[in-house]
Amino acid sequence: MCVTRAVSTIGLLMSACLSSPALGAEPPPAQEATLPPPQLAVEVGGTLSPMRHPATEVPTLRSRVKTVNARSGAARLSGGLHFNLLRGSERSDWWWTNGIDWYLAGGDVQVLALRPGLEKRFSLTRHVTLGVSAFGSAAEVSLPTGQIGQVQPGEPGYTPIGGNNFYEGRMRKWAFGAGGLAAIQVKLSRYVHARVHGGYARYFEQADGLQPTPDAAAFTVSLDGPFAGALLGLDL
């Protein structure tokens, strides 16, 4: 009996010793790979915003003048190139934003606006982020003058053979302001996101004193007010 018990004890000890390395060799529970945060984002989309000016007459090439109706709002093509300020770290909640807006108001009154700013992002869920930002804004407003210019040899854009070296002259005014916006960003995949935003812009220096013809009254193009839009982005 003693021999039997000893053999059983030795067998149990050997089984425990053999099983311990096997247990230790088991891989740890699988964990989701931690991907580096995006360092750059490119966005494009559309925005509805105010664009107010009274009716006026502008010179054209085909006739003496053309009437431009009064306007209270306009759609704009919006885009952006944004940079992660904490590059190389595991955080991605501070971004430098560079927005650009082209107001789709026709070829008479043209507006191009730039919106550099700083955005703070808060993670609401794994795929949803709230962004709050402040930005400055510089907008160029231009009107046709009815005059035709020509690109001379040696100037940028000159084409010696078969090129259209003529261009329409335009008067330009700048408006400067600032504003803020809030945005909800939804991560659709590793590299793609959708974004909806809304905000308000206030211009401290308006694009005023525009007088397209000597007989037309000078008027102002105002871009103050709330705006809202949606964009699709690519994260790199």
TASUL-V729134 format. One record per pair of residues at least 24 apart in sequence whose ideal C-beta (glycine too) atoms are under 8 Angstrom apart, sorted by the first residue. I is the first residue (numbers start at 0). J is the second residue. Records with the same first field share a line. If there is no record, write none. Layout:
# TASUL-V729134
I: J  J
This chain:
# TASUL-V729134
33: 89
34: 189
35: 89
36: 83  85  88  89  90  91
37: 83  91  234  235
38: 82  83  86  235
39: 80  81  82  83  234  235
40: 79  80  81  94  192  232  233  234  235
41: 78  79  80  81  232  233  235
42: 77  78  79  80  81  194  230  231  232  233
43: 76  77  78  79  230  231  232
44: 77  78  194  228  229  230  231
45: 74  75  76  77  228  229  230
46: 74  75  77  100  226  227  228
47: 72  73  74  75  226  227  228
48: 72  73  74  75  100  102  200  222  224  225  226  228
49: 73  221  222  223  224  225  226
50: 102  104  108  110  220  221  222
51: 220  221  222
52: 108  218  219  220  221
53: 218
55: 211  215  216  218
56: 211  212  214  215
57: 107  142  143  145  211  212  215
58: 143  144  145  146  211  212
59: 143  145
60: 145  147  167
64: 212
65: 107
67: 107  108
70: 104  108
73: 102  103  104  110
74: 102  103
75: 100  101  102  103  110  112  228
76: 100  101  103
77: 228  230
78: 230
79: 114  230  232
81: 118
91: 120
92: 119  120  121  122
93: 117  118  119  120
94: 118  120  130  132
96: 132  134
98: 134
106: 143
107: 142  143
108: 140  141  142  220
109: 140  141  142  169
110: 138  139  140  141  220  222
111: 138  139
112: 136  137  138  139  222
113: 137  138
114: 178
118: 182
120: 184
125: 186
126: 185  186
127: 183  184  185  186
128: 183  184  186
129: 181  182  183  184
130: 181  182  183  184  196
131: 179  180  181  182
132: 179  180  181  182
133: 177  178  179
134: 177  178  179  180
135: 175  176  177
136: 174  175  176  177  178  200  202
137: 173  174  175
138: 173  174  175  176  202  206  222
139: 171  172  173
140: 171  172  173  174  206  209  220
141: 169  170  171  172
142: 169  170  209  211
143: 167  168  169  211
144: 168  169  170  211
145: 211  212
170: 209  211
172: 206  207  208  209  220
173: 204  206
174: 202  204  205  206  220  222
175: 202  203  204
176: 200  201  202  203  204  222  223
177: 201  203
180: 226
184: 232
189: 234
190: 233  234  235
191: 231  232  233  234
192: 231  232  234
193: 229  230  231  232
194: 229  230  231  232
195: 227  228  229  230
196: 227  228  229  230
197: 225  226  227  228
198: 225  226  227
199: 224  225  226
200: 224  226
